[in-house]
Amino acid sequence: MNITVYGKHIKIGESLEKHIIDHLTMTVKKYFKDALNAHVTIEKQGQLFETEIIVNEGTGTGTLIKSNGHEYDSYRSFNVANEKIEKQLRRYKNRIKDHKKHKEHSIDLISGMKYVISPLEDSDIDDHEKSPTIIAEKPSNVENLSVKDAVMKMDLLNLPALLFINDATKKLNLVYYRKDGNISWIDTKMDIA
């Protein structure tokens, strides 16, 4: 497995890089022996270090598993993110095993376009003719998933929300994290069949 370690606004020393590579390799190989690569970014934000880990588990589904950690020490920040990624990898591995036991899972996709827009400012609220600025756009797919799998995917990708087609009902659904930490699920009446 190829692991790249980046420092944003800080220099990563040999000792920290070795610590990251050794521990992350051990963590990932425990669950996915054929994992392709991982990217670790450590950034200093004020007094805190933020570590972000992204792992491509190598199963061919294109799933990237993400985690992050915030601490006052770069080693501790990585360790927090590494513990989170281990939990996510374990859950993901167990769900893959469960899926294979119960049924072959077919993934039908609906293509769409994903846009990132700038937030509205107070001056933009009164101007109804003005559209928000599009910062980025890229093709995106809406997958057929069970609610359980949609929540898992949202968790693994560290997303605030996920749009999907419910496997059971074939209707467009949305799951998202609420401010109180719970997850909301919207089951629309929109048929996708």
Secondary structure, DSSP 8 states (H G I E B T S, - for coil): -EEEEEEESS---HHHHHHHHHHHHHHHHHH-TT--EEEEEEEEETTEEEEEEEEE-SSSS--EEEEEEEESSHHHHHHHHHHHHHHHHHHHHHHHHHHHHH------EEEEEEEEE----HHHHH-TT----EEEEEEEEEEEE-HHHHHHHHHHTT-SEEEEEETTT-EEEEEEE-TTS-EEEEEEEEE--
